């Protein structure tokens, strides 16, 4: 991965709504440039996506094996980090 930074990983599958979204937003407030956040969520994070766009982030999200979703998030200037998302 570019920059050699290890992705920040969050497993939020066991948390009730809206905690997964709030924890992701909390982490994004201090996410440094060049860093990728990977999160496993219990549901597809549809309510989170417009907030990410408003805050200047880009993402890649898809269904996770066994239910829920896997989302990779980074600053828009680091969108190249989403070219080959690492396994969560």
C-alpha positions as CSV (number, residue, x, y, z in Angstrom):
1,X,0.0,0.0,0.0
2,X,1.2,3.5,-0.8
3,X,2.9,5.2,2.1
4,X,3.5,2.0,3.9
5,X,0.9,2.7,6.5
6,X,-1.1,-0.2,8.0
7,X,-4.8,0.4,7.6
8,X,-6.8,1.2,10.7
9,X,-9.2,-1.6,11.2
10,X,-12.5,-1.6,13.2
11,X,-14.8,-4.6,13.7
12,X,-18.1,-3.0,14.6
13,X,-20.4,-5.9,13.7
14,X,-21.5,-6.6,17.3
15,X,-22.6,-3.0,18.0
16,X,-26.2,-1.7,17.9
17,X,-27.1,1.2,15.6
18,X,-26.0,4.0,15.6
19,X,-22.7,3.1,17.3
20,X,-20.9,1.7,14.2
21,X,-21.5,4.9,12.3
22,X,-20.6,7.1,15.3
23,X,-17.3,5.2,15.9
24,X,-16.4,5.5,12.2
25,X,-17.1,9.2,12.3
26,X,-15.0,9.6,15.5
27,X,-12.0,7.9,13.9
28,X,-12.3,9.9,10.7
29,X,-12.0,13.2,12.6
30,X,-8.3,12.3,13.3
31,X,-7.5,10.1,10.3
32,X,-4.2,11.4,8.9
33,X,-3.7,11.9,5.2
34,X,-2.4,8.7,3.5
35,X,-4.3,6.5,6.0
36,X,-7.0,4.0,5.1
37,X,-9.8,3.1,7.6
38,X,-11.3,-0.4,7.1
39,X,-14.5,-1.2,9.0
40,X,-16.8,-4.2,9.3
41,X,-20.4,-3.1,10.0
42,X,-23.5,-5.1,10.9
43,X,-25.5,-3.5,8.1
44,X,-24.8,-1.7,4.8
45,X,-23.8,1.8,6.0
46,X,-26.2,3.8,3.8
47,X,-26.8,6.6,6.3
48,X,-23.0,7.1,6.6
49,X,-22.3,7.6,2.9
50,X,-23.7,11.2,2.4
51,X,-21.8,12.3,5.5
52,X,-18.5,10.8,4.1
53,X,-19.1,12.8,0.9
54,X,-19.8,16.0,2.8
55,X,-16.7,15.5,4.9
56,X,-14.4,15.0,1.8
57,X,-13.9,11.2,2.1
58,X,-14.2,8.5,-0.6
59,X,-15.0,4.9,0.1
60,X,-15.4,1.4,-1.3
61,X,-18.2,-0.7,0.3
62,X,-19.5,-4.2,-0.3
63,X,-21.3,-7.0,1.4
64,X,-19.1,-8.9,3.9
65,X,-19.1,-12.7,4.1
66,X,-21.5,-13.8,6.8
67,X,-23.6,-10.6,6.6
68,X,-23.0,-7.0,7.2
69,X,-20.7,-4.9,5.1
70,X,-17.0,-4.0,4.7
71,X,-16.1,-0.4,4.0
72,X,-12.8,1.2,3.2
73,X,-12.6,5.0,3.7
74,X,-9.9,7.5,3.0
75,X,-9.5,11.2,2.2
76,X,-10.5,12.1,-1.3
77,X,-6.9,13.1,-2.1
78,X,-5.8,9.5,-1.2
79,X,-8.4,7.8,-3.5
80,X,-5.6,5.7,-5.0
81,X,-5.6,3.7,-1.7
82,X,-9.0,2.3,-2.8
83,X,-7.6,0.8,-6.0
84,X,-6.9,-2.5,-4.3
85,X,-8.6,-2.5,-0.9
86,X,-6.9,-4.9,1.6
87,X,-8.9,-7.7,3.2
88,X,-10.6,-6.7,6.4
